[in-house]
Amino acid sequence: MPDENPAATITLDFSLELQTDPLGAQLDVSVPDAASDSARQAFLDSAESALVGAQGNLISQCVGEAHDQLASYASGQGGYVYDSVEESFQGVEVDRGSTSLTVTWSWDHVAASIWEFGAGPFTIDGDPLLVFVFDQGEYPGLAEAFPEGTAFLESVDHPGFPEARWVRDSLHWLRREVSQA
Amino acid sequence: MSSERDWVLEQFADVATTIASEYTLEIGDPVELRRVNRDESRILEQAVGSIRGELQSAVFVGATHVDTVREPIGTEYDAEREVVVGVRVTGLTSSKYGHIDPSGEQGIPFDDANGGLVQRLKDALWSERTWPAAEPDESVYYKNLELQNEANTSQQYADFYRADWDVVFSGYEKL
């Protein structure tokens, strides 16, 4: 929270909530007590500018933090392809009311939430078969059964995912930034 | 080693005692709350369906150390310190022989605002929100704690209940 200015004490209320369906966040900024409506609008203007307006604003940095953590999670898991999760970003919506400002953002890919909270081991069943084209040098065991380099399998056991926390940790980052502003 | 994680799990001990005395299963046994160190046990990282058997014996609450952030203050030998602990609660409905029952008759309600399990666990933390004594040693002291990133994902499952939230400890550390 900003230091109190004895000449004009104004409180900005920040409320940042995780959303789960789809995965994302909602930030509410309000000015509960202001000396005048023009003072309130001026504070909301400056908050809106810092959060979503200016170049390199806080929300785009926060989304960048999330994408960075998603990328390092994906490479740490052995190179998951995560572009489609990143590209499922729905953009930032800003709703400016008369006394408050609401900013929402989300990712609607189904894996966004699965990676965020993690999942235990599971089995993927083919319908009726799963078909994989693979590199014989990289999977010599599979190449013995399928020397052509195309595997036909009834099911695959997946070891599961640890929780990535890529969105939750980005929200902690944003809270720290806002509390220092 | 995370004293903050261990402290969170300690706060839940009284909740376990209280709900065992207030709620019973259809067969007459008390509702059981089991506490899990998620940094040592993987049980709460499993898919809920694969721990159905465990969830028939108890409701589980776990805590894991997520992050420790230090930010130096000015040029003094002090730092602001923030520690994040992740909490996860998982249960199974009493109709599948678990310990959760929204009516409270054959188990404990999960997320009922009045006396539900999630509310009791959060209250146990909220009641210590000023000066929580979770510091690892005397170089650290905490001013307060907050609960953040609340996520109830129960609607993804037919028979299971799950909620996650983060406990954020804020204070200072002498370097």
Interface residues (C-beta under 8 A of the other chain):
Chain A: L16 E17 L18 T20 D21 S113 F117 G118 A119 G120 P121 F122 G160 P162 E163 R165 R168 D169 L171 H172 R175 R176
Chain B: E45 Q46 A47 V48 S50 I51 V66 D67 V69 E71 E82 V84 G86 Q148 N149 E150 A151 N152 T153 Q155 D164 D166 V168
